[in-house]
Amino acid sequence: MLISCIERSALDAALNQLERPIIFIPTMGALHRGHGELINFGVSLSKSALVSVFINPLQFENIEDLNLYPRTGENDLKVAKESGASLLWTPEYSDVYGENIDPISAGPLGKVFEGASREGHFDGVLTVVKQLFEITKPDMALFGEKDFQQLFLIKAMVKKLKLDVEIISHPVVRDEDGLALSSRNERLTENGRVAARVIYRALQTANGSRDPKSKLHEVLLSEKLFKLDYAEIIDENTFMVTKEERSSEVQRRAIIAGWIDGIRLIDTAAIA
């Protein structure tokens, strides 16, 4: 049975009813099938799965984007329940931050790739994630790999601050045509939705290529509706750009970001 709550006091009481280990799935709502699969995976790891829905203002570059972010409370409750979550927490700002904010810096890596286009974004992400961890005190926390830079930075923060939580990742969840599932996909026009397939096509073409970065650019630039921000090959272990072949020391991964219909889309995949 799903328990739904808002206030911190209600959350504390609900958490006390859950068996350990507790797995935590933090979200910003607008839940879709990708979130559902993430929650399902969490439930497979622990029967005590906590999902939070909190639209964190600290990770938005401007107030307009924050105001435009979709609020789908009834559907969020439905997805969480159908996916097997034990507890859904939908806090207000004061429930998360109280009167004081303890900011976390993402450092130099927070200013490149996604961070270069979204100033302060990763500082806001790390700040809220640390705050949520301190409040919920989970044994494990689950994040999707689509936001791979975010995942990398959260792992680095947990290690640096010696937080007592295990970070677990889940592969990108895709639609039938390969497009990574995202609430932003709903804002694409019909033509834009078709054009967006180029992202997965580029990842497939680059996989196994001698020069995967060139292949990424070649395929992505063939789609006139796609405005490229970046397409790069990084080492998963360091998040540094790499030209080396995949090996036991270098785990190559493609990362892509760009716009279609003014909608920012990101994707990633491991590269052989």
C-alpha positions in Angstrom: 0.0 0.0 0.0 1.3 3.4 -1.0 1.6 6.1 1.8 1.5 9.7 0.5 2.6 12.6 2.6 3.8 16.2 2.4 4.9 17.5 5.9 8.2 16.5 7.4 6.5 15.1 10.5 4.3 12.8 8.4 7.4 11.7 6.5 9.3 10.8 9.6 6.4 8.8 10.9 6.0 7.0 7.6 9.7 6.2 7.4 9.6 4.6 10.8 7.1 2.2 9.5 9.3 1.0 6.6 11.6 -1.9 6.8 15.3 -1.4 6.1 16.9 -1.2 3.6 15.1 1.8 2.2 15.8 2.8 -1.4 15.2 6.4 -2.4 14.1 7.7 -5.8 14.2 11.5 -5.9 12.3 13.1 -8.8 10.9 16.5 -9.9 7.6 14.9 -10.8 5.9 14.8 -14.2 6.4 11.1 -13.9 6.2 8.9 -17.0 7.0 5.4 -18.0 10.7 6.0 -17.6 10.2 6.9 -14.0 7.9 3.9 -13.6 10.6 1.5 -14.7 13.1 3.3 -12.4 10.7 2.8 -9.5 10.1 -0.9 -10.5 13.8 -1.5 -10.5 14.0 0.1 -7.0 11.3 -2.1 -5.8 13.2 -5.2 -7.1 16.1 -4.1 -4.8 14.1 -3.3 -1.7 10.4 -3.6 -0.7 10.7 -0.2 1.0 10.9 2.3 -1.9 10.6 6.0 -1.2 9.8 8.4 -4.1 10.0 12.1 -3.7 8.5 14.8 -6.0 10.1 18.2 -5.5 10.6 20.8 -8.1 13.9 22.3 -6.9 14.1 26.0 -7.7 17.9 26.1 -7.1 18.6 24.1 -10.3 16.7 26.4 -12.7 18.6 29.1 -14.5 15.6 31.4 -14.7 12.1 31.8 -13.1 10.3 31.3 -16.4 11.7 27.8 -16.8 10.7 27.0 -13.2 7.2 28.3 -13.8 6.8 26.3 -17.0 7.9 23.0 -15.4 4.9 20.6 -15.5 3.0 19.9 -12.3 1.1 16.6 -12.6 0.3 15.6 -9.1 -2.5 13.2 -9.7 -0.6 11.3 -12.4 2.6 11.3 -10.2 0.6 9.6 -7.5 -0.8 7.1 -10.0 2.6 6.2 -11.5 4.2 5.8 -8.0 1.4 3.6 -6.9 1.3 1.4 -10.0 5.1 1.0 -9.9 5.1 -0.4 -6.4 6.4 2.5 -4.4 5.9 2.3 -0.6 6.0 6.0 0.1 5.5 9.2 -1.9 6.8 12.4 -0.4 5.7 15.7 -2.0 7.3 18.4 0.2 7.0 22.1 0.0 10.1 24.3 -0.2 10.2 24.9 3.6 10.0 21.1 4.2 13.3 20.6 2.3 15.3 23.7 3.1 13.8 25.2 6.2 15.2 28.7 6.9 18.8 28.0 5.9 20.4 26.6 2.7 23.8 24.8 2.9 25.0 25.2 -0.7 27.1 22.6 -2.3 29.5 23.4 -5.2 29.8 21.1 -8.1 33.3 22.4 -8.8 34.9 22.7 -12.3 32.9 19.7 -13.7 29.7 21.5 -12.9 30.6 24.2 -15.4 31.2 22.1 -18.5 28.8 20.3 -20.9 25.4 20.6 -19.2 26.8 23.1 -16.7 28.1 25.4 -19.5 24.6 25.8 -20.8 22.9 25.9 -17.4 24.8 28.1 -15.0 24.5 27.0 -11.4 22.4 24.0 -12.3 24.6 21.3 -10.8 25.2 23.3 -7.6 21.5 23.3 -7.2 21.2 19.6 -7.9 23.9 18.6 -5.4 22.5 21.0 -2.8 19.0 19.5 -2.9 20.2 15.9 -3.2 22.4 16.3 -0.1 19.5 17.9 1.8 17.1 15.1 0.7 19.6 12.5 1.8 19.9 14.1 5.2 16.1 14.2 5.7 15.3 10.7 4.4 18.4 8.9 5.5 18.1 6.1 2.9 20.3 3.1 2.6 20.4 3.4 -1.2 19.5 6.0 -3.8 18.5 5.4 -7.4 19.2 7.6 -10.4 18.8 7.2 -14.1 21.8 7.2 -16.4 20.3 9.7 -18.9 21.5 12.6 -16.8 25.0 11.0 -16.7 26.8 14.1 -15.6 24.4 14.5 -12.7 24.9 10.9 -11.7 28.7 11.3 -11.8 28.6 14.4 -9.7 26.3 12.9 -7.1 28.6 9.9 -6.8 31.6 12.2 -6.4 29.7 14.2 -3.7 28.8 11.1 -1.7 32.4 9.9 -1.8 33.8 13.3 -0.9 31.4 14.0 2.0 31.4 10.3 3.1 27.7 10.1 3.0 26.3 6.8 4.2 24.2 5.9 1.1 24.9 3.6 -1.8 24.3 5.2 -5.3 22.7 2.9 -7.8 22.1 3.7 -11.5 19.6 2.5 -14.0 20.1 2.4 -17.8 18.3 4.9 -20.1 14.7 4.0 -20.7 13.8 4.4 -24.3 10.7 4.6 -26.5 10.2 2.1 -29.3 12.1 4.3 -31.8 15.0 4.7 -29.4 14.3 8.2 -28.1 15.2 8.5 -24.4 12.0 9.0 -22.4 11.6 12.5 -21.0 8.7 14.7 -19.9 10.2 17.2 -22.4 9.3 14.9 -25.3 5.6 15.9 -24.9 6.5 19.4 -25.9 7.9 18.4 -29.3 5.9 19.0 -32.5 5.1 16.0 -34.7 8.0 16.8 -37.0 10.3 17.5 -34.1 9.4 14.1 -32.5 10.4 12.4 -35.8 13.6 14.5 -36.0 14.6 13.6 -32.5 15.2 10.0 -33.6 18.5 11.2 -34.9 20.0 11.2 -31.4 19.7 7.5 -30.9 20.7 6.9 -34.5 23.9 8.8 -33.8 24.6 6.8 -30.7 24.1 3.5 -32.6 26.4 4.6 -35.5 29.1 5.7 -33.1 29.2 2.5 -31.2 32.0 0.4 -32.5 33.3 3.1 -34.8 37.1 3.9 -35.0 36.2 7.6 -34.6 33.0 7.7 -32.6 33.0 11.5 -32.0 33.1 12.1 -35.8 30.3 9.7 -36.3 28.2 11.4 -33.7 28.7 14.8 -35.3 28.2 13.4 -38.8 24.8 11.9 -38.0 23.5 14.7 -35.8 24.4 17.4 -38.2 22.5 15.6 -41.0 19.2 16.5 -39.2 18.3 20.1 -40.0 15.9 20.5 -37.1 18.5 19.4 -34.5 20.6 22.2 -33.1 23.8 20.7 -31.6 25.1 21.9 -28.2 27.7 19.1 -27.7 28.5 15.6 -28.7 31.5 14.1 -27.0 33.2 10.9 -25.9 34.2 10.8 -22.3 35.8 8.3 -19.9 33.0 7.1 -17.5 35.6 6.9 -14.7 36.8 10.5 -14.9 34.3 12.3 -17.1 37.3 13.6 -19.1 37.2 13.7 -22.9 39.0 10.7 -24.3 40.2 9.5 -27.7 41.6 6.3 -26.3 40.0 2.9 -27.2 37.8 1.2 -24.6 39.8 -0.8 -22.1 39.8 -2.0 -18.5 41.1 1.5 -17.6 39.0 3.6 -20.0 35.2 3.0 -20.2 34.0 5.2 -23.1 30.6 6.8 -23.2 29.0 9.2 -25.6 27.1 12.2 -24.3 24.9 14.4 -26.5 22.8 17.5 -25.9 21.0 19.8 -28.3 17.7 21.4 -29.2 14.7 20.5 -31.3 11.7 22.9 -31.5 13.6 24.9 -28.8 13.3 21.9 -26.5 16.6 20.7 -24.9 17.2 17.0 -25.2 20.1 14.9 -23.8 21.1 11.3 -24.2 24.0 9.0 -23.5 25.2 5.5 -24.2 28.3 3.4 -23.5 30.6 3.0 -26.6 32.5 -0.1 -27.4 
